Amino acid sequence: MTFRDFPKEAKRVSLVLTMGSQEKGGQEVPLPSTGELPEGAVMTFGPCNPGVYVWTATFKSADGKTVGVARVEKPYP
């Protein structure tokens, strides 16, 4: 997963994957300065069933304050 144009002060990103009202996993991880998370950095339980999945990324500063939020919807398959 690669992030572009994220806040410069962001040091961590909290990622959550949902389908409808069901949370499919996610976690908070360090955000590399390149914005590119390595494969396997975030664990989820999906996508499995056909539908629209939503990634929500909450960017946080070094002191834990939210400095930005992004959301992406993707149909599967």
N, C-alpha and C positions, 0 to 999 in steps of 0.2 A: 504494500500500500504506500502510495506516495502523496504527500501533501504539498501544495503550492500556495503561495501568497498567504501563509499563516502568520499570525502576529510574531514579530521579532523577539518579544519578551517571553514567548512560550517555551517552556523547558520540558513539559510533560503533556501527554494527551490521554484523555479518558475516552475509550471507544466502547460503544454499545451497539449491538446488532439486534434489531427487532423485526418481527413480522406481525403486523396488526398490533394487538395488545400483548403479544407474547415476547418476552425478552429471550434472546437466543445466546446470550453471553457477551463477553467483552471484559476489558480490564483497563487499568491505567498503567501506562508505560512511559519510559523516557522518550523524548522526541529528539532524534538526531538533528543536528543543524541543517542537514541536507533535506530533511522532511521525508526521508525514505526509511520506512520500517522494514526490518528484515523478515523474510518468510518465517512464520511460526511465532512471531512476537505476541500475537493476541489469540487466545483460545475462544472458540465459539462452538455452538451446537447447530450449525446450519451453514449455508442453506441446504435443505433437504427436499422439502415439499415445494411444488410449484407455487409461485406467488410473488409479491413485491416485498423485498427486504429493504430495511432502512439502516444505514450506518449513521450514528450521531457521534461526532468528535467534539469534545470539549477541551479546549486548549487552556493550559494553566501555567502561570508564572512560577518561578522558583519558590515563592512563598505560598503557593497554592491558590492564588486568586484566579478566577476565570477571566481570561483575556480574549476569548473568542469561541464561537460555536459554529460548526458546519454540519450539514446534513446532506446525505446522498441516498436517493431511492434507486434501486435496480431490480428489474424483474428477473426471476429465475424460473426456468432455465432461459 
